[in-house]
Amino acid sequence: MVKITLKDGSVLEAEGGITAYELAGQISAGLQRNACAAEIDGKTRDLRTSINGDCKLSILTFEDEGGKAVYWHTASHVLAQAVKRLFPDTKLAGGPAIANGFYYDFDGERPFTADDFAALEDEMKSIIKANLPLERFTLDRADAEKLMSERAEPYKLELIDEHGGAGEELCFYRQGEFVDLCAGPHLMHTGQIKAFRLLQCTGAYWRGDAKNRQLCRLYGTAFPKSTDLEAYLAAVEEAKSRDHNLLGRKLGYFTTSELIGQGLPILLPKGARVLQILQRFVEDEEQRRGWQLTKTPYMAKSDLYKISGHWDHYRDGMFVIGDPDSPDAMALRPMTCPFQYQAYLASSRSYRDLPLRYNETSTLFRNEDSGEMHGLIRVRQFTISEGHLMCRPDQLEDEFRGCLELAVTMLKTLGLYEDVTYRFSKWDPDDREKYIGAPEQWDEAQGAMEKILNHLEIPYTVGEGEAAFYGPKLDIQIKNVHGKEDTLITLQIDQMLAEKFGMEYVDSDGTKKNPVIIHRTSIGCYERTLALLLEKYAGDLPFWIAPEQARVLPISEKHFDYAKSVCDRLLTQGIRAEVDCRNEKIGYKIRQGQLDKIPYMLIVGEKETENGTVSVRSRKDGVLGEIAVADLAVTLK
């Protein structure tokens, strides 16, 4: 007999060898019917897994994240089976579950298109209707290679060559005639998948490397109920309507040019204006909090990056000018820290000078992979609200709190505070080549940050191996409308680079010591922030950062002069206003203002000209009535 502790803390006794599926049936028929997988001692397993010892167990349904992943992973195998039936010569690469569904990569005679979806979905339906059991089996390397060679699957053979060590068994799953190299876990039967839809097809390089062959990636999603699928598809359409990469171009915030290159967006007047407004706000707020503005070069000799460690640990992500092996090699900066350290080194420092806070609106350059770039969210040239704070160890917690409070102020002001999560990013001690410093230095830095985060009661998850190469960090994470997560703001504790650069201060006892450094952003990358704001507000930006706050609409040509005088008065009073002097009907101009997401439209005709007023129309609230021009700016503000 074995003792099985359930997630509610209760304990069941059962005969050894019972499967998780059988145990789910003992708990309730409904749970067994809806079960997708089991979590056994913290690891997600097949329901067909036998339990042979005491353990902790949770039965996972589609309501659980682990259950969703198994459900979607099985759906990817159903897709792959359908592809092999309809296009037998297609080669299989791989297909995992992802945030909102699944994908599978294929290598065929031609890329799939949306025109193939109907036939593939019909075949998937027949596979699901057949209720094929998924059977797990293992083979040694020789037999695994034989099986995949017989099936002419070169990508699977490459994976076997990589993962099939001596004496190691490789895991496979079979459903009907379809067999795939896969670690699982999977559902019990294909019939458990109820409602599904193929969503899109894109190109994807094998193993994410542009040097490899480009494959065709098919995306899809699946749900236990058709109503859930319909709700998800509706949300996808809403996300598409908010996608900044489409909306930002449509509204004239940015554009791109093939002549300039990928990941190098051109900010048009609207986008440039929003970034200017944000930059002024950020720099004024930072100055109010004791930060000192610096301006440092966009490039430096390789010598600078060699001291910091970026040359050895980050050179592939840098734009190098000239021969990288030449002593005269230079590179565009991917970060500002080593530059601001030179400002610190410009004078001798005492413990009384600390904390010393340097901020900078930095233009940075990073050689992102082509497949990673997206609109304004991930680009190769961007602007960041960067800062570096040098302090004594006894000042660290208060200064870290101050940096976090600054970031929270920015998030709340922008309306993004409720949308973020926090990740404590640590190093991976098993990947020593990725990091500088000794283990004891990492233990000290991570211990300091963990103490601070716990003391501040920050609700965080842990990201193993996500630290910067020189120190741990708190990453403030946010998702775009498609659910992809990126870092918006980061705060890092660095106890290593000050020593490397010879940064010292004379302490109260007369000894020289290295300061602790906090690397931080306050609003993060301005371009990424603009993208997220466009998506959050569907282009209807809050009044204070709207690039055009008011548009004056003259009813006819004879009202143009008055309209221009109204606009000029607003401009002198700090309201960003324009005049629509096109020879169009007023209804057309109003509709255009609505489409352009203008917060206020100010209509002027004969009556308004005579009365010294405007008729105000709010994009959100409709007609607000007449307001005297003398009162207009104050009312809008």
C-alpha positions in Angstrom: 0.0 0.0 0.0 1.1 3.6 -0.7 0.1 6.8 0.9 -0.9 9.6 -1.5 -1.2 13.2 -0.2 -3.7 15.2 -2.2 -3.5 19.0 -2.7 -6.1 19.6 0.0 -3.9 17.8 2.5 -6.0 14.7 2.8 -4.2 11.3 2.5 -5.5 8.3 0.4 -4.1 4.8 0.7 -4.0 2.7 -2.4 -2.3 -0.4 -3.7 1.1 0.2 -5.2 1.0 0.3 -9.0 -2.3 2.2 -9.2 -2.2 4.7 -12.1 -2.9 8.4 -11.6 -5.9 8.0 -13.9 -7.4 5.2 -11.8 -6.8 7.3 -8.7 -8.6 10.2 -10.2 -11.6 7.9 -10.7 -11.5 7.0 -7.0 -11.7 10.7 -6.1 -14.6 11.4 -8.5 -15.9 10.4 -11.9 -16.1 14.0 -12.9 -12.5 14.6 -12.0 -11.4 11.5 -14.0 -13.4 12.7 -17.0 -11.8 16.1 -17.0 -8.3 15.1 -16.0 -5.4 16.0 -18.3 -2.4 15.0 -16.3 -1.1 14.5 -12.8 1.4 16.5 -10.8 3.4 13.9 -8.8 5.9 15.3 -6.2 6.0 18.6 -8.2 6.5 17.1 -11.6 3.9 16.9 -14.4 3.3 13.3 -15.4 1.0 11.2 -17.7 -2.2 10.0 -16.1 -1.0 6.5 -17.1 1.9 6.8 -14.7 2.0 4.1 -12.0 2.4 5.2 -8.4 4.7 2.8 -6.5 5.6 4.8 -3.5 4.3 7.5 -1.1 3.9 10.8 -2.9 2.1 14.2 -3.2 -0.3 14.2 -6.0 -2.6 16.7 -7.8 -4.9 15.8 -10.7 -4.6 18.5 -13.3 -7.5 19.6 -15.4 -7.6 22.2 -18.2 -8.2 24.8 -15.4 -4.6 24.3 -14.3 -1.6 25.7 -16.2 0.0 22.3 -16.3 -3.2 20.7 -17.6 -3.5 23.3 -20.3 0.1 22.6 -21.4 -0.6 18.8 -21.7 -3.9 19.4 -23.5 -2.2 21.7 -26.1 0.8 19.5 -26.5 -1.5 16.6 -27.5 -3.3 18.9 -29.9 0.1 19.6 -31.6 0.5 15.9 -32.1 -3.0 15.6 -33.6 -1.9 18.4 -36.0 1.3 16.6 -36.9 -0.6 13.4 -37.6 -3.0 15.2 -39.9 -0.1 16.8 -41.8 1.6 13.4 -42.2 -1.6 11.9 -43.5 -2.3 14.6 -46.1 1.4 15.4 -46.9 3.3 12.2 -46.3 6.7 13.5 -47.4 6.7 16.3 -44.9 9.4 16.1 -42.2 8.6 16.6 -38.5 10.7 19.1 -36.5 8.9 19.7 -33.2 5.7 21.1 -31.6 5.4 22.3 -28.0 2.6 23.9 -26.0 2.9 27.7 -25.8 1.2 30.4 -23.8 -2.2 30.2 -25.5 -2.1 27.1 -27.6 0.5 25.2 -29.6 2.6 25.1 -32.7 4.4 22.5 -34.8 7.3 23.1 -37.2 7.4 21.2 -40.5 9.7 20.9 -43.5 7.7 20.2 -46.7 7.9 20.7 -50.4 6.2 24.0 -49.9 5.2 26.2 -47.0 1.6 25.8 -45.7 -0.8 28.7 -46.2 -4.2 29.5 -44.7 -5.7 27.8 -47.7 -4.5 24.5 -46.2 -6.3 25.0 -42.9 -9.7 23.6 -43.8 -8.3 20.3 -45.0 -6.0 20.0 -42.1 -8.8 20.8 -39.6 -11.0 18.2 -41.2 -8.3 15.6 -40.9 -7.7 16.6 -37.2 -11.4 16.1 -36.6 -11.3 12.6 -37.9 -8.3 11.8 -35.7 -10.1 13.2 -32.7 -13.3 11.3 -33.5 -11.3 8.1 -33.7 -10.4 8.6 -30.0 -6.9 7.1 -30.6 -5.1 6.2 -27.4 -1.7 7.8 -26.9 0.8 5.1 -26.0 4.2 5.9 -24.4 7.2 3.7 -25.1 11.0 4.0 -24.9 13.8 2.8 -27.1 17.6 2.7 -26.7 19.6 5.0 -29.1 20.2 2.3 -31.7 16.5 1.3 -32.0 15.4 5.0 -31.9 17.7 5.8 -34.8 16.5 2.8 -36.7 12.8 3.8 -36.2 13.3 7.4 -37.2 15.6 6.4 -40.2 12.8 4.1 -41.4 10.4 7.0 -41.2 12.9 9.4 -42.9 12.8 12.0 -40.1 16.1 13.8 -40.2 15.3 16.4 -37.5 14.3 13.7 -35.1 17.6 11.9 -35.8 19.5 15.1 -35.0 17.7 15.3 -31.7 18.4 11.6 -31.0 22.1 12.2 -31.7 22.1 15.1 -29.2 20.1 13.5 -26.4 20.6 9.8 -26.8 23.6 9.2 -24.6 25.1 5.7 -23.9 22.6 3.6 -22.0 19.9 6.4 -22.1 16.4 5.5 -23.2 14.5 7.8 -25.5 10.8 8.4 -25.1 8.2 8.1 -27.9 4.5 8.5 -28.2 2.2 6.6 -30.6 -1.3 7.4 -31.7 -2.6 5.1 -34.4 0.0 5.0 -37.2 1.7 8.2 -36.0 4.8 8.1 -33.9 6.8 11.0 -32.5 10.0 11.4 -30.5 8.6 13.2 -27.4 9.2 13.4 -23.7 5.5 14.1 -23.0 3.3 14.1 -21.0 0.1 13.7 -23.1 -3.6 13.1 -22.7 -5.0 9.6 -22.6 -6.8 9.8 -25.9 -7.1 12.1 -28.9 -10.9 12.3 -28.2 -10.3 14.5 -25.2 -9.7 17.4 -27.5 -13.1 19.0 -28.3 -12.8 22.5 -29.9 -9.8 23.6 -31.8 -8.7 26.1 -34.5 -5.6 26.6 -36.6 -4.6 30.2 -36.4 -1.7 31.2 -38.5 1.4 29.9 -40.4 4.8 31.6 -40.3 8.5 30.8 -41.1 10.8 29.6 -38.3 14.4 28.6 -38.5 15.3 25.1 -37.2 16.3 25.5 -33.6 15.9 29.3 -33.9 19.2 29.7 -35.8 19.1 31.8 -39.0 22.0 29.6 -40.4 19.6 26.6 -40.4 16.9 25.7 -42.9 13.7 27.7 -42.6 10.7 25.6 -41.6 6.9 26.2 -41.7 5.4 26.8 -38.3 1.6 26.2 -37.9 0.0 27.7 -34.8 -3.3 26.6 -33.3 -5.3 26.5 -30.1 -7.8 24.1 -28.5 -10.3 24.1 -25.6 -12.6 21.6 -23.9 -15.6 23.8 -24.8 -16.6 25.5 -28.0 -17.8 28.5 -26.0 -14.2 28.9 -24.6 -12.7 28.7 -28.1 -15.1 31.3 -29.4 -14.3 33.6 -26.4 -10.6 33.1 -27.1 -10.9 33.9 -30.8 -12.9 37.0 -30.0 -10.1 38.1 -27.6 -7.5 37.4 -30.4 -9.4 39.7 -32.7 -9.5 42.4 -30.0 -5.8 41.9 -29.6 -5.2 42.4 -33.3 -7.2 45.6 -33.2 -4.9 46.8 -30.4 -1.6 45.5 -31.8 0.7 48.5 -31.8 2.5 47.3 -34.8 -0.6 47.8 -36.9 -2.3 50.6 -34.8 0.9 52.6 -34.5 1.4 52.6 -38.2 -2.2 53.3 -39.0 -2.4 56.3 -36.6 1.0 57.7 -37.8 3.2 57.1 -34.8 6.0 55.3 -36.6 7.0 53.6 -39.8 9.9 51.5 -41.1 11.9 51.4 -44.2 13.7 48.5 -45.9 16.4 50.9 -46.9 17.2 51.7 -43.3 16.8 48.1 -42.0 14.9 45.8 -39.7 14.5 46.8 -36.1 15.2 50.5 -36.8 11.8 52.2 -36.7 11.3 55.8 -37.8 9.3 57.8 -35.2 6.9 60.1 -37.0 5.8 63.4 -35.4 3.1 61.8 -33.2 5.5 59.1 -31.9 8.4 61.6 -31.4 6.1 64.0 -29.6 4.9 61.3 -27.1 8.5 60.3 -26.4 9.5 63.9 -25.9 6.6 64.4 -23.4 7.6 61.2 -21.5 11.3 62.1 -21.5 10.7 65.6 -20.1 8.4 64.1 -17.4 10.9 61.4 -16.5 14.0 63.7 -16.4 12.1 66.3 -14.2 10.9 63.6 -11.8 14.4 62.1 -11.6 15.9 65.5 -10.9 13.4 66.1 -8.2 14.5 62.9 -6.5 18.2 63.8 -6.5 19.4 62.3 -9.8 22.1 64.1 -11.8 21.9 64.2 -15.6 24.8 63.0 -17.7 25.4 62.8 -21.5 27.9 60.2 -22.6 29.1 59.0 -26.1 27.3 56.6 -28.3 30.4 54.5 -28.9 33.7 53.6 -27.2 36.9 51.7 -27.8 36.8 47.9 -27.1 39.1 48.6 -24.1 36.1 50.0 -22.1 33.9 47.0 -22.8 36.8 44.6 -22.0 37.0 46.0 -18.5 33.3 45.7 -17.9 33.2 42.2 -19.3 30.7 43.1 -22.1 33.4 42.3 -24.8 33.6 38.7 -23.6 30.0 38.1 -22.5 28.0 40.3 -24.8 29.9 41.0 -28.0 27.6 39.0 -30.2 24.8 41.4 -29.2 26.9 44.5 -30.1 27.5 46.4 -33.3 31.3 46.4 -33.7 33.0 49.1 -35.9 36.0 47.7 -37.6 38.0 44.6 -37.0 36.9 43.1 -33.6 40.4 41.8 -33.1 42.1 45.2 -33.8 43.2 47.3 -30.8 41.5 50.2 -32.5 38.1 48.4 -32.6 35.1 50.4 -31.4 31.5 49.5 -30.7 28.2 51.2 -30.4 27.1 51.1 -26.8 24.5 48.4 -25.7 24.4 50.0 -22.2 25.6 53.1 -20.4 27.0 51.8 -17.2 30.8 51.8 -18.1 30.4 55.3 -19.5 28.8 56.7 -16.3 31.5 55.0 -14.3 34.0 57.3 -16.0 32.0 60.2 -14.7 32.4 58.8 -11.2 36.1 58.4 -11.7 36.5 62.0 -12.8 36.9 63.0 -9.1 38.0 61.5 -5.9 35.0 60.4 -3.7 34.4 60.4 0.0 31.7 58.4 1.9 30.0 61.8 2.4 29.5 62.0 -1.4 27.4 58.9 -1.5 24.9 58.0 -2.7 25.7 59.4 -6.1 22.9 59.1 -8.6 23.6 59.5 -12.3 20.7 59.4 -14.8 20.7 59.6 -18.6 18.3 59.4 -21.5 20.4 56.9 -23.4 20.3 55.8 -27.0 21.5 52.2 -27.1 22.2 49.7 -29.8 21.8 45.9 -29.6 22.1 43.4 -32.4 18.8 41.5 -31.8 18.1 38.4 -33.9 15.8 39.1 -36.8 13.2 36.7 -35.6 13.0 38.4 -32.2 12.2 41.9 -33.5 8.6 43.2 -33.3 7.4 46.7 -34.0 8.6 49.0 -31.2 8.8 46.4 -28.5 12.1 44.8 -29.6 14.3 46.9 -31.8 18.0 47.4 -32.6 18.2 51.1 -31.7 16.2 52.3 -28.7 16.1 55.0 -26.0 16.1 54.1 -22.3 15.7 56.0 -19.0 18.9 54.6 -17.6 20.6 55.3 -14.3 23.4 54.1 -12.1 23.6 54.8 -8.3 26.8 54.4 -6.3 26.2 53.9 -2.6 27.7 52.5 0.6 26.4 49.0 1.7 24.5 50.6 4.6 22.6 52.8 2.1 21.7 49.9 -0.3 18.2 49.0 1.0 17.0 52.6 1.2 18.4 53.5 -2.2 17.0 50.3 -3.8 13.6 51.2 -2.3 13.9 54.7 -3.8 14.6 53.2 -7.3 11.6 50.9 -6.9 9.3 53.8 -5.8 10.4 55.8 -8.8 9.5 52.9 -11.1 6.1 52.4 -9.4 5.4 56.1 -9.7 6.0 55.9 -13.5 3.8 52.7 -13.8 1.0 54.3 -11.9 1.2 57.6 -13.8 1.0 55.7 -17.1 -1.8 53.4 -16.0 0.4 50.2 -16.3 0.9 49.4 -12.6 -1.9 46.7 -12.5 -0.4 45.0 -15.6 3.0 44.1 -14.3 4.6 41.2 -12.4 8.0 40.9 -10.7 10.8 38.5 -11.3 13.8 38.0 -9.1 16.4 37.0 -11.7 19.3 34.9 -10.4 22.4 33.4 -11.8 22.9 29.8 -12.9 25.9 28.4 -11.1 26.1 25.6 -13.6 26.7 28.0 -16.5 29.9 29.7 -15.2 30.9 31.0 -18.7 27.9 33.2 -18.7 28.8 35.2 -15.6 31.7 37.0 -14.0 32.6 36.9 -10.3 33.1 34.2 -7.7 30.2 32.1 -6.2 30.5 33.9 -2.8 30.1 37.3 -4.5 26.9 36.0 -6.2 25.7 34.6 -2.9 26.2 37.9 -1.2 24.6 40.0 -4.0 21.6 37.6 -4.3 21.2 37.4 -0.5 21.1 41.2 -0.3 18.5 41.5 -3.0 16.4 38.7 -1.6 16.4 40.3 1.9 15.4 43.7 0.4 12.6 42.2 -1.7 11.2 40.2 1.2 11.5 43.3 3.5 9.6 45.4 0.9 7.1 42.6 0.5 7.4 42.5 -3.3 5.5 39.5 -4.7 8.0 38.0 -7.1 8.7 34.8 -9.0 12.3 33.5 -9.4 14.0 33.3 -12.8 16.9 31.0 -12.6 19.7 31.9 -15.1 18.0 35.3 -16.0 20.5 37.5 -14.1 22.8 39.9 -15.9 26.3 38.6 -16.2 27.5 40.8 -13.4 24.6 40.7 -10.9 21.1 39.7 -9.9 18.1 41.9 -10.8 14.5 42.6 -10.2 12.7 42.5 -13.6 9.4 44.2 -13.8 7.6 42.1 -16.5 4.6 43.0 -18.7 2.8 41.2 -21.5 1.8 42.7 -24.9 -1.7 42.1 -26.3 -0.7 38.8 -27.7 0.5 37.5 -24.3 4.2 37.6 -25.0 6.1 38.7 -21.9 9.0 41.2 -22.0 10.9 43.2 -19.3 9.7 46.8 -19.0 11.8 48.0 -16.1 14.8 46.5 -14.4 16.7 47.1 -11.1 20.1 45.4 -10.6 22.5 45.1 -7.7 26.1 45.0 -8.8 29.0 44.3 -6.3 31.6 43.5 -9.0 32.1 46.2 -11.6 33.2 48.9 -9.2 36.3 46.9 -8.4 36.9 46.1 -12.0 36.9 49.9 -12.9 38.8 50.9 -9.8 35.9 52.9 -8.4 36.5 53.8 -4.8 35.6 56.1 -2.0 37.3 57.0 1.2 35.3 55.7 4.1 34.9 57.3 7.6 37.8 55.2 8.9 40.1 56.5 6.1 40.2 53.2 4.2 39.3 52.9 0.5 36.3 50.8 -0.4 34.3 50.0 -3.5 30.8 51.3 -3.7 27.8 49.1 -4.4 26.1 50.0 -7.7 22.4 49.9 -8.5 21.7 49.7 -12.2 18.1 50.9 -12.9 15.6 52.2 -15.4 12.7 54.3 -14.3 10.3 54.0 -17.3 12.4 51.4 -19.2 12.7 51.6 -23.0 10.7 54.6 -24.3 9.8 52.8 -27.6 8.6 49.7 -25.8 6.6 51.9 -23.4 5.0 53.7 -26.3 4.0 50.4 -27.9 2.5 49.2 -24.6 0.5 52.4 -24.2 -0.9 52.2 -27.7 -2.0 48.6 -27.0 -3.3 49.4 -23.5 -5.5 52.3 -24.6 -6.2 51.1 -28.2 -4.5 54.3 -29.5 -6.7 56.6 -27.4 -3.9 57.8 -25.2 -4.5 59.7 -21.9 -5.0 63.4 -22.5 -1.7 64.4 -20.9 0.4 62.4 -23.3 -1.8 62.6 -26.4 0.4 64.0 -29.2 -2.6 66.1 -30.5 -4.9 67.0 -27.6 -7.4 69.2 -29.5 -8.4 69.7 -33.1 -10.2 72.8 -34.2 -12.8 72.1 -37.0 -14.0 75.1 -38.9 -17.4 74.5 -40.5 -16.6 76.4 -43.7 -13.7 78.3 -45.3 -14.9 81.7 -43.9 -14.3 80.4 -40.4 -10.7 79.4 -41.0 -9.2 82.6 -39.6 -11.1 82.3 -36.4 -10.2 78.6 -36.1 -6.5 79.5 -36.5 -6.8 82.2 -33.8 -8.4 79.6 -31.4 -5.6 77.1 -32.2 -2.8 79.8 -31.7 -4.3 80.7 -28.3 -4.4 77.1 -27.2 -0.8 76.6 -28.3 0.4 79.6 -26.2 -1.4 78.1 -23.2 0.3 74.7 -23.5 -2.4 72.8 -25.3 -1.2 70.7 -28.3 -3.7 71.8 -30.9 -4.1 71.7 -34.7 -6.6 73.0 -37.3 -8.3 70.9 -39.9 -8.6 73.4 -42.8 -9.5 70.9 -45.4 -12.4 71.8 -47.7 -14.6 68.9 -46.3 -18.0 68.7 -44.6 -17.9 69.0 -40.9 -19.3 65.5 -40.4 -16.4 64.1 -42.3 -13.9 66.1 -40.2 -15.6 64.8 -37.0 -15.4 61.2 -38.1 -11.7 61.7 -39.1 -11.0 63.1 -35.6 -12.7 60.1 -34.0 -10.5 57.7 -36.2 -7.4 59.7 -35.3 -8.2 59.3 -31.6 -8.2 63.0 -30.9 -9.4 63.7 -27.3 -11.3 66.9 -28.1 -12.7 68.4 -31.2 -13.5 72.1 -31.2 -16.2 73.0 -33.8 -16.4 76.6 -34.9 -19.0 78.2 -37.2 -20.9 81.5 -37.5 -22.3 81.4 -33.9 -19.0 80.5 -32.3 -17.1 83.1 -34.2 -19.6 85.8 -33.1 -19.7 84.7 -29.5 -16.0 84.0 -29.0 -16.7 80.4 -28.2 -16.2 76.8 -29.5 -18.5 73.9 -29.5 -16.7 71.1 -27.7 -17.0 67.4 -28.7 -15.2 64.8 -26.5 -14.2 61.6 -28.2 -15.3 59.7 -25.1 -18.3 61.7 -23.8 -19.8 63.2 -27.0 -21.1 66.8 -27.3 -20.2 68.9 -24.2 -21.6 72.3 -25.5 -20.2 75.7 -26.0 -17.2 77.0 -24.0 -15.7 80.5 -24.1 -12.3 80.5 -25.7 -11.0 82.4 -22.7 -11.9 79.5 -20.5 -11.0 76.7 -22.9 -7.4 75.9 -21.9 -8.2 75.8 -18.2 -11.2 73.6 -18.8 -9.2 71.1 -20.9 -6.3 71.1 -18.4 
